[in-house]
Amino acid sequence: LLLSPRDELKIPEEIKADYTHFCYSYIDDISQLAFTKLLKEHRSYPEYCFSLGAIATWHMMESLKNKPVCYLDSDLFFYNDPKLVLDYIGDKDVAVIPHDFLDSDYERLIKNGKFNVSVVYFSGSKKSKEILGEWVNRVISKCDETVAWDQGYLDTWPVKLGDKLCILPDGSCNGPWSWRAYDCKYNENGKLLIMRDNRDWVPLVSSHFHEHHRNGSSHLD
């Protein structure tokens, strides 16, 4: 878990006791790295922020000594057990979420990249570390709108990784860029399911609340 600045968030002792298997790191630890300080000094705020996803993931992998690491955006909501996604990944080196734009939106939105940096998994293998290291170097070199921020660099991964890349299926993490393509329903156990193009109904594991805004006290647009 990557947490807020130390002076803004204190983890209650009872939570620490319940989650002793969690590894915590603070954003302070990353922002104090020499090259991160330079990025903050010389980049705009959006460029700096978008650079941190890859850097934070690399920092966590180094801290965990090459154990699997999964980057998650902070504006995800989980509807079902994420173990469904981890089981699907299996022994793959890297896993990514496709945008799956609607045909009618493709030309307008493909500038944002083929994949969405909301869930990005690295197994800790030698190959996954190479890809992660390359991603870090790329965002340090350039991370702005012309390269789709940190996302455009993922477009080359299918070629570089081949069958060691897992492109996650429907329901792993959906977002507003493709929601109009899906039907939704709850099953008898109260679990949310989705379906696209008359394919099978599948559990929705998580949804990305990108650009959602509160409409009243209990609704989001």
C-alpha positions as CSV (number, residue, x, y, z in Angstrom):
1,L,0.0,0.0,0.0
2,L,1.3,3.5,-0.9
3,L,0.0,6.0,1.6
4,S,-0.4,9.7,1.9
5,P,2.3,11.9,3.5
6,R,3.2,10.8,7.0
7,D,2.0,14.0,8.6
8,E,-1.5,13.6,7.0
9,L,-2.3,10.0,7.7
10,K,-1.7,7.9,10.8
11,I,-2.5,4.2,10.6
12,P,-4.5,3.2,13.7
13,E,-2.7,0.5,15.7
14,E,-5.7,-1.8,15.5
15,I,-5.6,-1.8,11.7
16,K,-1.8,-2.5,11.8
17,A,-2.6,-5.5,14.0
18,D,-5.2,-6.8,11.6
19,Y,-3.2,-6.4,8.5
20,T,0.3,-7.5,9.5
21,H,0.8,-9.1,6.0
22,F,0.5,-5.6,4.3
23,C,3.6,-3.7,3.3
24,Y,3.2,0.0,3.7
25,S,5.2,2.8,2.0
26,Y,4.6,6.5,2.1
27,I,4.5,9.0,-0.8
28,D,7.2,10.9,1.1
29,D,9.7,8.1,0.5
30,I,9.2,8.5,-3.3
31,S,9.1,12.2,-3.4
32,Q,12.5,12.4,-1.7
33,L,14.2,10.3,-4.4
34,A,16.8,12.5,-6.2
35,F,15.3,12.1,-9.7
36,T,11.8,12.6,-8.3
37,K,12.8,15.9,-6.8
38,L,14.1,17.0,-10.1
39,L,10.9,16.0,-11.8
40,K,8.8,18.0,-9.3
41,E,11.0,21.0,-9.8
42,H,11.0,21.1,-13.6
43,R,7.6,19.7,-14.6
44,S,4.1,20.9,-14.5
45,Y,1.9,19.5,-11.8
46,P,0.0,17.1,-14.1
47,E,3.3,15.9,-15.7
48,Y,4.8,15.2,-12.3
49,C,1.7,13.4,-11.0
50,F,1.4,11.1,-14.0
51,S,5.1,10.3,-13.7
52,L,4.6,8.9,-10.2
53,G,2.6,5.7,-11.1
54,A,5.5,3.9,-12.7
55,I,8.0,5.3,-10.2
56,A,5.9,4.2,-7.2
57,T,5.4,0.7,-8.7
58,W,9.2,0.4,-9.2
59,H,9.8,1.6,-5.6
60,M,7.4,-0.9,-4.2
61,M,8.9,-3.8,-6.2
62,E,12.4,-2.8,-4.9
63,S,11.1,-2.6,-1.4
64,L,9.4,-6.1,-1.7
65,K,12.5,-7.6,-3.2
66,N,10.9,-8.6,-6.5
67,K,7.6,-10.0,-5.3
68,P,4.5,-9.4,-7.4
69,V,3.3,-5.8,-7.4
70,C,0.0,-4.5,-8.8
71,Y,-0.4,-0.8,-9.4
72,L,-4.0,0.4,-8.7
73,D,-5.5,3.8,-9.3
74,S,-6.9,5.4,-6.1
75,D,-10.3,6.0,-7.8
76,L,-11.2,2.4,-8.2
77,F,-14.2,0.8,-6.5
78,F,-14.3,-3.0,-6.0
79,Y,-17.5,-4.9,-6.5
80,N,-16.1,-8.4,-6.4
81,D,-13.0,-10.2,-5.0
82,P,-9.9,-9.1,-6.9
83,K,-8.6,-12.7,-6.6
84,L,-10.7,-13.3,-9.7
85,V,-8.2,-11.1,-11.6
86,L,-5.1,-12.5,-10.0
87,D,-6.2,-16.1,-10.8
88,Y,-6.8,-15.1,-14.4
89,I,-3.3,-13.6,-14.7
90,G,-1.7,-16.9,-13.6
91,D,2.0,-17.1,-14.5
92,K,2.1,-14.2,-16.9
93,D,4.8,-11.6,-16.4
94,V,2.7,-8.5,-16.8
95,A,-1.0,-7.7,-17.0
96,V,-2.9,-4.7,-18.3
97,I,-6.4,-3.4,-18.8
98,P,-7.5,-2.6,-22.4
99,H,-9.6,0.6,-22.9
100,D,-11.9,-1.3,-25.2
101,F,-13.3,1.9,-26.7
102,L,-16.6,1.7,-28.6
103,D,-16.1,1.8,-32.3
104,S,-17.9,5.1,-32.4
105,D,-15.4,6.6,-29.9
106,Y,-12.2,4.9,-31.1
107,E,-10.8,7.6,-33.4
108,R,-11.5,10.3,-30.8
109,L,-10.1,8.4,-27.7
110,I,-7.3,6.2,-29.0
111,K,-4.9,9.1,-28.5
112,N,-5.2,8.1,-24.8
113,G,-3.5,4.8,-25.5
114,K,-4.7,1.2,-26.0
115,F,-4.5,0.4,-22.3
116,N,-5.6,2.1,-19.1
117,V,-3.1,2.7,-16.3
118,S,-5.7,1.8,-13.6
119,V,-4.5,-1.8,-13.0
120,V,-1.0,-2.8,-14.0
121,Y,0.5,-6.0,-12.7
122,F,4.1,-7.1,-12.6
123,S,5.0,-10.6,-11.4
124,G,8.6,-9.8,-10.2
125,S,10.2,-11.9,-12.9
126,K,13.2,-10.7,-14.8
127,K,11.2,-9.8,-17.8
128,S,8.6,-7.9,-15.8
129,K,11.3,-5.9,-14.1
130,E,12.8,-5.0,-17.5
131,I,9.5,-3.7,-18.7
132,L,8.8,-1.8,-15.5
133,G,12.3,-0.3,-15.6
134,E,11.8,0.8,-19.2
135,W,8.4,2.3,-18.3
136,V,10.0,4.3,-15.5
137,N,12.8,5.6,-17.8
138,R,10.2,6.6,-20.4
139,V,8.1,8.6,-18.0
140,I,11.2,10.3,-16.6
141,S,12.2,11.2,-20.1
142,K,8.8,12.5,-21.1
143,C,5.3,12.4,-19.6
144,D,2.9,14.7,-21.2
145,E,-0.2,14.8,-23.3
146,T,1.7,14.1,-26.5
147,V,2.5,10.6,-25.3
148,A,-0.8,10.0,-23.5
149,W,1.0,10.8,-20.2
150,D,2.1,7.4,-18.7
151,Q,-0.3,5.3,-20.8
152,G,1.0,5.6,-24.3
153,Y,4.1,3.7,-23.5
154,L,2.1,0.6,-22.7
155,D,1.0,0.3,-26.4
156,T,4.3,-1.5,-27.3
157,W,4.0,-4.1,-24.6
158,P,2.1,-6.7,-26.6
159,V,5.0,-6.9,-29.1
160,K,7.7,-6.8,-26.4
161,L,6.1,-9.4,-24.1
162,G,4.2,-11.7,-26.5
163,D,2.4,-14.5,-24.7
164,K,3.8,-13.4,-21.3
165,L,1.5,-10.4,-21.4
166,C,-2.0,-10.9,-19.9
167,I,-4.6,-8.6,-21.4
168,L,-7.3,-8.7,-18.8
169,P,-10.9,-9.6,-19.8
170,D,-14.3,-7.9,-19.4
171,G,-15.1,-7.1,-15.8
172,S,-11.6,-6.8,-14.5
173,C,-11.7,-3.0,-14.4
174,N,-14.2,-1.1,-16.5
175,G,-14.4,2.6,-16.9
176,P,-16.7,5.3,-18.3
177,W,-15.0,5.2,-21.7
178,S,-16.7,1.9,-22.5
179,W,-19.7,1.7,-20.1
180,R,-22.3,2.4,-22.8
181,A,-21.3,-1.0,-24.4
182,Y,-22.4,-3.0,-21.3
183,D,-25.6,-4.4,-19.8
184,C,-25.6,-4.8,-16.0
185,K,-27.5,-6.9,-13.5
186,Y,-27.2,-8.4,-10.1
187,N,-27.2,-12.1,-9.6
188,E,-29.1,-14.0,-6.9
189,N,-26.2,-13.4,-4.5
190,G,-26.2,-9.7,-5.0
191,K,-23.1,-9.7,-7.1
192,L,-22.9,-7.2,-10.0
193,L,-22.5,-8.8,-13.4
194,I,-21.8,-7.2,-16.8
195,M,-22.1,-8.3,-20.4
196,R,-21.0,-6.8,-23.7
197,D,-22.0,-7.8,-27.3
198,N,-24.0,-10.8,-26.1
199,R,-20.9,-12.4,-24.6
200,D,-21.2,-14.3,-21.2
201,W,-22.3,-12.5,-18.1
202,V,-19.2,-11.9,-15.9
203,P,-18.6,-10.5,-12.5
204,L,-17.5,-6.8,-12.4
205,V,-14.5,-6.8,-10.2
206,S,-13.8,-3.1,-10.2
207,S,-14.8,0.1,-11.9
208,H,-12.8,3.3,-12.5
209,F,-14.5,6.5,-11.3
210,H,-12.7,8.6,-13.8
211,E,-14.2,12.1,-14.1
212,H,-17.2,11.2,-12.0
213,H,-18.9,14.1,-10.1
214,R,-21.3,14.1,-7.2
215,N,-24.9,14.9,-8.2
216,G,-26.6,15.5,-4.9
217,S,-25.8,13.6,-1.7
218,S,-25.8,10.0,-3.0
219,H,-25.5,10.0,-6.8
220,L,-22.6,10.3,-9.2
221,D,-22.6,11.5,-12.8
